[in-house]
């Protein structure tokens, strides 16, 4: 067996003056400049220029145990020219046959593979950094690290990365006898930075050995400091960086043939061709103007089904459309006041984003011709979203946001929101995040707006390796509306608190980490909260988590809760009486509601992962104000038998039984609802640019007729009983895609939506919509 020391000794190193030890605290890196660069980005590191590059060495593990010397050493070389910055990676691994390196779709390539991540804080302000991942085959994933960001993966993931932006850069990699190597070339035209003669950039390099779940970094990281970017090193002495002005034109041609049953008979339209164009221009080095005309979003993958049978509020689905994703991070605020999926079918749009001095600014304007507009209006909707955020002190920010959604049909209907927010960092580990906003809304047919309706949120948090805590208050007035955003609970005040205790095992032990998180969540009606009344919904949860060797975790969930049904939610409800319908008698509060859950994440081997969750819990059945018992299962299998093939199968199952007392006070249990949501995703990657993907998902649901939980009599809503329902839906999508680089793409795909019986047999369903689509686009960068 080759020892780690022998492997390190075999690695060529530059002169001592160009070697920078992260573990030794040598975090100020003087990067050599090379005027003539002849490097072929092939992952080999065999050009002479690499021997004279600055060497970042002596990485330190930060997960699962901080401060440990990693078993798999990493070295990164860096130099720059007048046009780009270059990185060369050598990732040592004494078990190269176990390295996880597979082909996959861009921006998803590293989540199941080994990776190295370069972070460049080009403004050196410890607030935001470019992120460039590469896996051992050179596949790319990129985005922006934003301190305090809560995105698609949620705040609990501990990763503040927005993966939406796509940057153009070069990379390649290969697995070797002692690990893997990679090369990266990042042109300055893909970056934004200050226009000064000499630059200093923040830099952090991290690596994960996926089969172990071990992560290491060049500049040592600790959770005792809330800001990751504040723990970075620096590239200093970068001189005379003058990239050409960014100009991109991206014409898009599409062809479609769609079918629907809108007339009662399923008919297909004639083939239809269309043309659109996207354009980007650098107004300055740090300010970019984007515009789109007739944008096409047909390649977006179908949303994953979610269980909605017992939901009171709209379900959130993330934005996936490229035009709206680019620069979206600037519009992120504590409350989701900007949600661009509200712009359903835009004719065109324009966007201006960037940084001017200490200010980040953003503007989005779009005309939406979708009929889903304000208050039942039928005209187009004009959106104008304006955002400004200023750096304050070391790592803190303050910002303003204005949104306007106005109908163009002459009705005068509009929704406008003005808000201010701040994120303040102090003491190294404490953050305060707050937001104040107000909305004005005028509906169709009204002569005046509804007056200023407020929103307030305050969030305090303490980071730490062994102990963290947080507390938050969100108060939304009943009349607050954000028709350009996504606010689910207007009229409620939410008060939450939580703390986490963590203990770590010895390096190499079976139990690497054990933690317990305790949270309390309370909901009040807005007026009741300020009057000092009790919450109508309360729960306390305990989440013990065991992290085991080999990237495996087991989380348990224990919950105790209380729920009070609110009279205003059942104003239109009635039950049969002797002389006709009478008012619905509101049932008593549901007390001592318990839940037990298990969330395993098991890496069986390098090809197979088993994840999922299982819950047994008492729940309020909102539609009829009764107590229910729910069994919810969600197993998931991720299988990658080869470098090119990946399969994902997840299945969501929910069964709710309602409990009520009869005239003799005997408890009766009856099935209320059953939902089955299987989803299969199969993808085959021919090479780094070409793949074929198929998705099939069913939603099979049955629900009993609504009854009065006291008497069992039919429940009347609007004077009519609500009958039982049963049905099924199928969505299928097939796609062949060739994407050599962001913006340049060719694909052909087919999608189909069917509805009918509650059955997996498609012969028992009828087509509702389908579409055959073809797209060709090419990115011209000038």
C-alpha positions in Angstrom: 0.0 0.0 0.0 1.4 3.4 -1.0 1.6 5.6 2.1 0.3 9.2 2.2 3.8 10.5 2.9 5.2 8.7 -0.1 2.4 10.1 -2.3 3.1 13.6 -1.1 6.8 13.3 -1.7 6.1 12.2 -5.3 4.2 15.4 -6.0 6.2 18.2 -7.6 6.1 21.4 -5.6 7.1 25.0 -6.5 9.6 27.0 -4.5 8.9 27.6 -0.8 8.0 31.2 -1.4 5.1 30.1 -3.6 3.8 27.4 -1.2 1.0 28.5 1.2 0.0 26.2 4.1 -3.6 26.6 5.1 -3.0 24.6 8.3 0.0 26.8 9.0 -2.0 30.0 8.7 -0.4 31.2 5.4 -3.6 32.6 3.9 -2.3 35.6 2.0 -1.4 34.2 -1.4 0.8 36.0 -3.9 -0.4 34.7 -7.2 2.1 34.6 -10.1 1.0 36.3 -13.3 1.8 34.7 -16.7 1.5 36.7 -19.8 1.8 33.9 -22.3 -0.3 30.9 -21.3 -0.3 27.6 -23.3 -2.4 25.3 -21.2 -4.7 22.7 -22.6 -7.6 22.1 -20.2 -7.5 18.3 -20.2 -7.1 17.5 -16.5 -3.5 16.3 -16.8 -1.4 19.1 -15.1 1.5 18.3 -17.4 2.4 21.8 -18.6 5.5 23.5 -17.3 3.5 26.6 -16.2 2.0 24.6 -13.3 5.4 24.0 -11.6 5.7 27.8 -11.2 2.1 28.3 -9.9 1.3 29.2 -6.3 0.6 26.0 -4.3 -2.2 25.8 -1.7 -1.5 22.9 0.6 -2.1 21.5 4.1 -5.9 21.2 4.1 -7.8 20.6 7.4 -11.0 18.5 7.9 -14.1 20.5 8.9 -16.7 17.7 8.7 -17.5 15.5 10.6 -14.7 16.5 13.0 -13.1 19.9 12.9 -9.3 20.5 12.9 -8.2 16.9 11.9 -5.5 16.3 9.3 -7.3 14.6 6.4 -6.4 11.1 5.3 -6.7 12.2 1.6 -4.3 15.1 1.1 -5.2 17.9 -1.4 -3.1 20.4 -3.3 -4.3 23.2 -5.5 -2.1 25.3 -7.8 -3.2 28.8 -9.1 -1.9 31.4 -11.4 -3.5 34.1 -13.6 -3.1 35.9 -16.9 -4.6 39.0 -18.4 -7.7 37.1 -19.5 -8.4 34.3 -16.9 -7.4 32.7 -13.7 -6.3 29.0 -13.7 -6.5 26.3 -11.0 -4.9 22.9 -11.0 -6.1 20.3 -8.6 -4.4 17.1 -7.3 -6.7 15.1 -5.0 -4.8 12.2 -3.4 -6.8 9.1 -2.6 -5.1 5.8 -1.5 -8.2 3.9 -2.7 -8.7 5.3 -6.2 -11.0 2.4 -7.2 -13.6 3.8 -4.7 -13.6 7.3 -6.0 -17.1 8.4 -7.0 -16.8 9.9 -10.5 -19.7 9.7 -12.8 -21.2 11.5 -15.8 -24.2 13.6 -15.2 -26.2 16.7 -15.9 -24.5 20.0 -15.4 -25.2 21.6 -12.0 -26.1 18.2 -10.6 -22.9 16.4 -11.2 -21.3 16.8 -7.8 -24.1 16.0 -5.4 -23.4 12.2 -5.6 -19.7 12.4 -6.5 -16.3 13.4 -5.0 -15.7 17.1 -5.6 -13.4 20.1 -5.2 -14.9 23.5 -4.8 -13.3 26.8 -5.5 -14.9 29.9 -3.9 -13.9 33.4 -5.2 -15.0 36.5 -3.2 -14.0 38.9 -6.0 -15.2 42.0 -4.1 -13.4 40.7 -0.9 -16.4 41.8 1.2 -17.2 38.5 2.9 -20.8 38.6 1.7 -21.0 36.8 -1.6 -18.6 34.5 -3.6 -18.6 32.7 -6.9 -18.6 28.9 -6.5 -17.1 26.5 -9.0 -17.3 22.8 -8.3 -15.6 20.1 -10.4 -15.9 16.3 -10.0 -13.1 13.8 -10.9 -14.3 13.7 -14.6 -14.3 17.5 -14.9 -18.1 18.0 -14.8 -19.2 21.4 -13.6 -21.5 22.8 -11.0 -21.5 26.5 -10.2 -23.4 29.1 -8.4 -23.1 31.9 -5.8 -22.3 31.5 -2.1 -24.5 34.1 -0.3 -24.1 34.5 3.5 -27.5 34.1 5.1 -29.1 32.7 1.9 -32.0 30.3 2.3 -32.7 28.7 -1.1 -33.8 25.5 -2.6 -32.1 23.2 -0.2 -33.4 25.1 2.8 -31.6 26.8 5.7 -31.1 23.5 7.6 -28.6 22.2 5.1 -25.9 24.7 6.3 -25.1 25.5 2.6 -25.7 29.1 1.6 -25.4 28.4 -2.2 -27.7 29.6 -5.0 -27.1 27.1 -7.8 -29.3 29.0 -10.3 -26.6 31.1 -12.1 -24.6 29.4 -14.9 -21.2 30.7 -15.8 -19.0 29.9 -18.8 -15.7 28.4 -17.8 -13.5 25.4 -18.8 -12.7 22.3 -16.8 -11.6 18.7 -17.2 -10.5 15.9 -14.9 -9.3 12.3 -14.8 -8.9 9.6 -12.2 -5.2 8.6 -11.7 -3.3 5.8 -9.9 -3.1 7.9 -6.7 -6.4 9.8 -6.8 -7.6 12.4 -9.3 -6.6 15.6 -11.0 -8.5 18.5 -12.6 -7.8 21.7 -14.4 -10.0 24.8 -14.4 -9.9 28.0 -16.5 -12.2 30.8 -15.3 -12.3 33.9 -17.7 -12.8 37.3 -16.2 -15.6 38.0 -18.5 -17.7 35.6 -16.5 -16.9 37.4 -13.2 -17.7 40.7 -11.7 -15.1 42.6 -9.6 -13.9 46.1 -8.7 -12.4 48.2 -11.4 -9.1 49.1 -9.6 -5.5 48.6 -10.7 -4.7 46.0 -8.1 -7.2 43.5 -6.7 -7.5 41.3 -3.7 -10.0 38.4 -3.8 -11.1 36.1 -1.0 -10.5 32.5 -1.7 -11.6 29.2 -0.1 -11.0 25.7 -1.5 -12.9 22.7 -0.2 -13.1 19.0 -1.0 -15.4 16.1 -0.2 -14.6 12.4 -0.3 -18.2 11.3 -0.9 -18.0 7.7 0.2 -16.9 8.8 3.6 -18.8 12.1 3.9 -15.5 13.8 5.0 -15.0 17.4 4.0 -11.8 19.4 4.2 -10.8 23.0 3.4 -7.6 24.9 2.7 -8.4 27.8 5.1 -9.5 26.1 8.3 -13.3 26.3 9.0 -15.2 26.2 12.2 -18.9 26.4 13.0 -18.1 28.6 15.9 -18.0 31.5 13.4 -21.3 32.3 11.6 -19.7 33.5 8.4 -18.0 31.0 6.1 -16.5 33.7 3.9 -15.0 35.5 6.9 -12.8 32.4 7.3 -11.4 32.5 3.8 -7.9 33.2 2.6 -7.0 35.9 0.1 -5.4 36.2 -3.4 -3.4 39.4 -3.3 -1.6 41.4 -5.9 -3.8 40.7 -8.9 -2.9 43.4 -11.3 -4.3 45.0 -14.4 -7.4 42.8 -14.9 -9.1 44.3 -17.9 -11.6 41.8 -19.4 -13.6 42.7 -22.5 -17.1 44.0 -22.1 -19.7 41.2 -21.8 -22.0 41.0 -24.8 -24.1 37.9 -25.3 -26.9 37.2 -27.8 -28.9 34.0 -27.5 -31.4 33.4 -30.2 -33.9 30.6 -29.6 -36.0 28.7 -32.2 -38.7 26.3 -31.1 -41.2 24.0 -32.7 -44.2 22.5 -30.9 -47.3 20.5 -31.5 -49.8 20.4 -28.6 -53.0 18.6 -27.9 -55.8 19.1 -25.3 -59.3 18.2 -24.5 -60.5 21.8 -24.0 -63.4 21.2 -26.3 -64.5 17.9 -24.7 -62.7 16.0 -27.4 -58.9 15.5 -27.5 -57.6 17.4 -30.5 -54.1 18.3 -31.6 -53.2 21.6 -33.0 -51.1 22.1 -36.2 -47.3 22.2 -35.7 -46.3 25.7 -34.6 -42.9 27.3 -34.8 -41.7 30.3 -32.7 -38.6 32.5 -32.2 -37.3 34.3 -29.3 -34.1 36.0 -28.2 -32.3 36.6 -24.9 -29.5 39.1 -24.7 -26.9 40.2 -22.1 -24.7 43.3 -22.1 -22.2 44.5 -19.5 -23.2 48.1 -18.9 -20.1 48.3 -16.7 -17.8 45.6 -15.4 -20.2 45.0 -12.4 -23.6 45.9 -13.9 -25.3 43.6 -16.4 -28.5 44.2 -18.5 -30.5 41.2 -19.5 -33.5 41.2 -21.9 -35.8 38.6 -23.3 -38.4 38.5 -25.9 -40.9 35.6 -26.2 -38.9 33.4 -23.8 -39.3 29.7 -24.1 -39.4 27.5 -20.9 -40.5 24.2 -22.4 -37.4 22.2 -21.4 -38.1 22.8 -17.7 -38.5 19.4 -15.8 -41.9 18.6 -14.4 -42.5 19.6 -10.8 -42.3 16.7 -8.3 -45.7 15.8 -6.9 -46.5 16.8 -3.4 -49.3 15.5 -1.1 -52.0 18.2 -1.1 -55.1 16.4 0.2 -54.9 17.8 3.7 -53.2 21.2 3.0 -54.6 24.5 4.0 -52.2 26.6 2.0 -50.7 26.7 -1.5 -47.7 24.5 -2.0 -44.3 26.1 -3.0 -42.6 25.0 -6.1 -39.1 26.4 -7.0 -38.4 28.6 -10.0 -36.7 26.7 -12.8 -36.7 29.1 -15.7 -33.3 30.3 -16.7 -34.1 34.0 -17.4 -35.6 34.5 -14.0 -32.9 32.5 -12.1 -30.0 34.6 -13.3 -29.3 37.3 -10.7 -32.3 36.1 -8.6 -30.2 36.1 -5.4 -30.4 39.9 -5.1 -34.2 39.6 -4.6 -33.9 37.2 -1.7 -35.4 38.6 1.5 -36.5 36.9 4.8 -40.1 36.9 3.7 -40.5 35.6 0.1 -41.8 38.9 -1.4 -40.5 38.0 -4.9 -41.6 34.8 -6.4 -41.1 35.0 -10.2 -43.4 32.0 -10.9 -46.2 34.5 -10.4 -45.1 35.7 -13.9 -46.7 32.8 -15.6 -46.5 33.5 -19.3 -44.3 36.6 -20.1 -44.3 38.2 -23.5 -41.0 39.7 -22.7 -38.9 41.1 -19.9 -35.8 43.0 -18.9 -33.5 42.8 -15.9 -30.6 44.9 -14.6 -28.4 43.4 -11.8 -25.0 44.2 -10.4 -23.0 46.1 -7.9 -22.3 49.8 -7.8 -19.9 50.8 -5.0 -21.3 49.4 -1.8 -24.7 48.8 -3.3 -26.1 45.7 -5.0 -29.0 46.6 -7.2 -31.6 44.6 -9.2 -34.6 45.4 -11.4 -37.0 43.0 -13.2 -39.7 44.2 -15.5 -42.0 41.8 -17.4 -45.4 41.8 -19.1 -47.4 38.6 -18.3 -50.2 37.7 -20.6 -51.5 34.9 -18.4 -55.2 35.2 -17.4 -54.4 34.4 -13.8 -54.3 38.0 -12.7 -55.5 40.2 -9.8 -59.1 39.8 -8.5 -60.5 38.0 -11.5 -59.3 40.5 -14.1 -58.8 39.5 -17.6 -56.0 41.7 -18.9 -52.2 41.4 -18.9 -50.2 42.1 -15.8 -47.2 44.4 -15.8 -44.5 43.4 -13.2 -41.9 45.8 -11.9 -39.5 44.6 -9.2 -36.8 46.8 -7.8 -34.2 45.9 -5.2 -31.2 47.7 -3.6 -29.0 46.3 -0.9 -26.0 48.0 0.8 -23.0 46.6 2.5 -22.6 47.8 6.1 -19.6 47.1 8.3 -18.0 43.7 8.3 -20.5 41.2 6.7 -23.7 43.1 7.4 -26.2 44.4 4.9 -29.4 46.6 4.7 -31.8 46.6 1.8 -35.0 48.0 0.2 -37.5 46.2 -2.0 -40.4 47.5 -4.1 -42.7 45.3 -6.1 -45.6 46.4 -8.4 -48.1 44.2 -10.2 -50.6 46.2 -12.2 -53.3 45.0 -14.6 -53.3 46.7 -18.0 -57.0 46.2 -18.8 -58.0 49.6 -17.5 -59.5 48.3 -14.3 -56.9 50.0 -12.1 -56.2 46.9 -10.1 -52.8 46.6 -8.6 -50.7 45.2 -5.8 -47.7 47.1 -4.5 -45.3 46.2 -1.7 -42.5 48.3 -0.2 -40.1 46.8 2.4 -36.8 47.2 4.1 -34.6 44.5 5.6 -31.3 44.1 7.3 -28.9 41.3 8.2 -26.5 42.3 11.0 -23.5 40.2 12.1 -21.8 40.7 15.4 -19.6 38.9 17.8 -18.5 36.5 15.1 -21.3 34.0 15.8 -24.5 36.1 16.2 -26.8 37.3 13.4 -30.0 39.4 13.5 -32.1 39.3 10.3 -35.2 41.6 10.2 -37.7 42.9 7.7 -40.5 45.4 7.7 -42.9 45.7 4.7 -46.3 47.1 3.8 -48.7 46.3 1.0 -51.3 48.3 -0.9 -53.9 46.4 -3.0 -56.8 47.5 -5.2 -58.9 44.8 -6.6 -60.9 44.8 -9.9 -64.1 46.9 -9.5 -62.9 48.8 -6.5 -62.4 52.6 -6.4 -59.7 52.7 -3.7 -56.9 50.5 -2.2 -57.2 48.7 1.1 -54.8 50.8 3.1 -51.3 49.9 4.2 -51.1 46.3 5.5 -47.9 45.5 7.4 -45.5 42.6 7.7 -42.8 42.3 10.3 -40.1 39.6 10.8 -37.2 39.3 13.2 -34.8 36.4 13.4 -31.9 36.0 15.9 -29.4 33.2 15.6 -26.2 32.0 17.3 -23.9 29.6 15.4 -21.6 27.1 17.1 -20.0 23.8 16.8 -21.5 22.2 19.9 -24.5 24.5 20.6 -26.7 26.7 18.4 -29.9 28.5 19.0 -32.4 30.6 17.1 -35.6 32.5 17.7 -37.9 34.2 15.1 -41.0 36.2 15.0 -43.1 36.7 11.8 -46.2 38.8 12.0 -48.4 39.3 8.9 -51.5 41.5 8.9 -54.7 39.8 7.6 -54.9 42.2 4.6 -51.2 41.9 3.6 -50.9 40.7 0.0 -47.7 40.0 -2.0 -49.0 39.2 -5.5 -45.5 39.2 -6.8 -44.3 36.9 -4.0 -45.3 33.8 -2.1 -46.9 34.4 1.3 -49.0 31.5 2.6 -50.3 32.7 6.0 -51.5 36.3 5.9 -53.3 37.1 9.2 -51.1 34.8 11.3 -48.2 35.6 13.7 -45.6 32.9 14.0 -43.2 32.6 16.9 -40.5 29.9 16.8 -37.5 29.0 18.8 -34.9 26.2 18.6 -31.6 24.9 19.9 -29.2 22.2 18.9 -26.7 20.3 21.0 -24.0 18.3 19.2 -21.3 15.9 20.4 -18.6 14.4 18.2 -17.0 11.0 18.2 -13.3 10.3 17.9 -11.8 10.4 14.4 -12.5 7.1 12.7 -15.2 6.0 15.2 -18.5 4.4 14.1 -20.5 7.2 15.6 -19.1 10.4 14.1 -21.6 12.8 15.4 -24.7 12.9 17.6 -27.0 15.8 17.9 -30.4 16.8 19.3 -32.5 19.6 18.0 -35.4 20.9 20.0 -37.9 23.3 18.4 -41.1 25.1 19.4 -43.5 26.5 16.8 -46.5 28.6 17.7 -49.2 30.3 15.5 -51.5 33.1 16.6 -54.1 35.1 14.8 -52.6 38.5 14.2 -55.0 40.4 16.5 -54.9 37.7 19.2 -51.1 37.8 19.4 -51.0 41.6 20.1 -53.9 41.2 22.6 -51.9 38.6 24.5 -54.1 35.6 23.7 -52.9 32.0 23.4 -51.9 30.4 20.1 -54.3 28.4 18.0 -51.6 26.0 16.9 -48.6 24.9 18.9 -46.1 22.1 18.6 -42.8 21.1 20.2 -40.4 18.7 18.3 -37.3 16.8 19.3 -35.0 15.6 16.5 -32.2 13.3 17.6 -29.7 12.6 14.8 -27.0 10.0 14.6 -24.3 10.4 11.9 -22.5 7.2 11.3 -19.3 6.3 9.5 -19.6 6.1 5.7 -22.0 9.1 5.1 -25.0 7.5 6.8 -27.5 9.3 9.1 -30.5 8.3 11.1 -32.9 11.0 12.4 -35.8 10.4 14.8 -38.7 12.8 15.2 -40.9 13.2 18.3 -43.7 15.7 18.3 -46.4 16.9 20.7 -48.9 19.5 19.6 -52.2 21.4 20.0 -54.6 22.8 17.5 -57.7 25.0 17.8 -60.2 25.3 14.9 -61.0 28.9 14.1 -64.6 29.9 13.7 -64.0 32.2 10.8 -62.6 29.3 8.7 -65.9 27.5 8.9 -68.4 30.4 8.4 -70.0 28.7 5.4 -70.4 25.3 7.0 -73.7 23.8 8.0 -75.2 20.4 9.2 -78.7 19.0 8.6 -81.2 19.9 11.3 -84.8 19.1 12.0 -86.1 22.2 10.3 -83.4 22.5 7.8 -79.6 23.2 7.8 -78.2 24.7 11.0 -74.9 26.3 11.8 -71.9 23.9 12.0 -71.0 23.4 15.7 -67.3 24.0 16.0 -65.5 20.9 17.5 -63.3 21.3 20.6 -59.6 21.9 20.3 -57.3 18.9 19.6 -55.0 18.4 22.5 -52.1 16.1 23.0 -51.4 15.5 19.3 -48.4 13.2 19.0 -46.2 12.2 16.2 -43.3 9.8 15.7 -41.0 9.8 12.7 -37.9 8.2 11.3 -35.7 9.7 8.5 -32.9 7.4 7.4 -30.2 8.3 4.8 -28.3 5.2 4.0 -25.4 4.8 1.6 -25.4 1.1 0.9 -22.4 1.3 -1.5 -21.0 3.6 -4.2 -23.9 2.7 -6.5 -26.9 2.5 -4.2 -28.5 5.0 -1.7 -31.6 4.4 0.3 -33.3 7.5 1.7 -36.8 8.4 2.9 -39.0 9.0 5.9 -41.8 7.4 7.8 -44.3 9.2 10.0 -47.2 8.2 12.2 -48.9 11.3 13.5 -52.1 12.8 14.7 -53.3 15.6 12.4 -56.2 18.0 12.2 -58.3 17.3 9.1 -58.9 20.8 8.1 -61.8 20.3 5.6 -64.1 18.9 8.3 -62.5 20.1 11.6 -61.9 16.6 12.9 -59.0 14.6 14.4 -57.1 12.3 12.1 -54.3 9.7 12.3 -51.9 9.8 9.4 -49.4 7.2 8.2 -47.0 8.8 5.8 -44.2 6.9 4.0 -41.7 8.2 1.5 -39.0 5.8 0.5 -36.5 6.8 -2.1 -34.0 4.7 -4.1 -31.1 6.2 -6.0 -29.2 3.7 -8.1 -26.3 4.4 -10.4 -25.1 1.0 -11.7 -22.7 2.5 -14.2 -20.9 5.8 -14.8 -23.6 6.8 -17.3 -26.9 5.5 -16.0 -28.8 6.9 -13.1 -32.2 5.9 -11.7 -34.3 7.5 -9.0 -37.5 6.1 -7.6 -39.4 7.7 -4.9 -42.8 6.9 -3.6 -45.0 9.0 -1.3 -47.9 7.3 0.5 -50.4 8.9 2.9 -53.4 7.3 4.6 -55.5 9.4 7.0 -58.1 7.9 9.3 -60.6 10.2 11.0 -61.7 9.6 14.6 -65.1 10.7 15.9 -67.4 9.8 18.7 -70.9 8.4 18.0 -74.0 8.9 20.2 -72.7 6.4 22.7 -69.4 8.2 22.9 -67.7 5.2 21.3 -64.7 6.2 19.1 -65.2 5.4 15.4 -62.3 5.1 13.0 -63.0 5.6 9.3 -60.7 6.0 6.3 -60.7 9.6 5.2 -58.1 9.7 2.4 -55.4 7.7 0.7 -52.8 9.1 -1.6 -50.2 7.3 -3.7 -47.5 9.4 -5.5 -44.8 7.3 -7.2 -42.2 9.0 -9.4 -39.6 7.3 -11.6 -36.7 9.3 -13.1 -34.3 7.5 -15.5 -31.4 9.3 -17.2 -28.6 8.1 -19.4 -25.6 10.3 -20.0 -23.8 9.5 -23.3 -21.0 12.1 -22.6 -20.6 15.4 -20.7 -23.0 17.2 -23.1 -25.6 14.6 -24.3 -28.2 12.8 -22.2 -31.7 11.2 -22.5 -34.1 11.4 -19.7 -37.6 9.9 -18.9 -39.9 10.9 -16.1 -43.1 9.1 -15.1 -45.2 10.1 -12.1 -48.7 9.1 -10.9 -51.0 10.8 -8.4 -53.7 8.5 -7.2 -56.1 9.8 -4.6 -59.4 9.0 -2.9 -61.2 10.9 -0.2 -64.4 10.2 1.7 -67.4 12.5 1.8 -67.1 15.2 4.4 -69.1 14.6 7.6 -69.8 16.4 10.9 -67.2 14.9 13.3 -69.9 15.1 16.1 -72.9 13.5 14.5 -71.5 11.8 11.4 -74.1 13.6 9.3 -73.1 15.0 5.9 -71.3 18.3 6.1 -72.8 21.1 4.0 -70.7 23.8 2.4 -72.6 26.5 0.7 -75.8 24.4 1.3 -74.5 21.3 -0.5 -72.9 18.1 0.7 -69.3 17.5 -0.3 -69.2 14.0 -1.9 -66.5 11.5 -1.9 -64.0 11.7 -4.7 -61.5 9.3 -6.4 -59.3 9.7 -9.3 -55.9 9.4 -10.8 -53.4 11.6 -12.8 -50.4 10.6 -14.8 -47.6 12.9 -16.0 -44.9 11.7 -18.4 -41.9 13.5 -19.9 -39.2 12.3 -22.3 -36.3 14.5 -23.3 -33.1 14.2 -25.4 -30.8 17.1 -24.7 -27.4 18.2 -26.0 -25.9 21.1 -24.1 -22.1 21.7 -24.7 -22.2 24.9 -22.6 -24.8 27.1 -20.9 -27.0 28.9 -23.5 -26.1 26.5 -26.4 -28.6 23.7 -26.4 -30.6 21.4 -28.7 -33.3 19.1 -27.5 -36.4 17.3 -28.5 -39.0 16.2 -26.0 -42.5 14.9 -25.4 -44.8 15.4 -22.4 -48.2 14.0 -21.6 -50.8 14.6 -18.9 -53.6 12.1 -18.4 -56.5 11.9 -15.9 -59.1 9.2 -15.1 -59.6 6.3 -12.7 -57.6 5.7 -9.6 -55.4 3.2 -11.3 -51.8 2.7 -12.5 -53.4 1.3 -15.8 -53.0 4.1 -18.3 -55.8 2.5 -20.4 -58.2 3.7 -17.7 -57.1 7.4 -18.1 -57.8 9.9 -20.8 -55.3 12.4 -22.2 -55.8 15.9 -21.1 -52.7 17.6 -22.6 -49.7 16.6 -24.5 -46.9 18.3 -26.5 -44.0 17.5 -28.8 -41.4 20.2 -28.6 -38.0 20.9 -30.3 -35.6 23.6 -29.3 -32.4 25.0 -30.8 -30.4 27.9 -29.3 -26.9 29.1 -29.6 -25.0 31.5 -27.3 -23.0 34.1 -29.1 -20.4 35.7 -26.8 -18.7 38.8 -28.3 
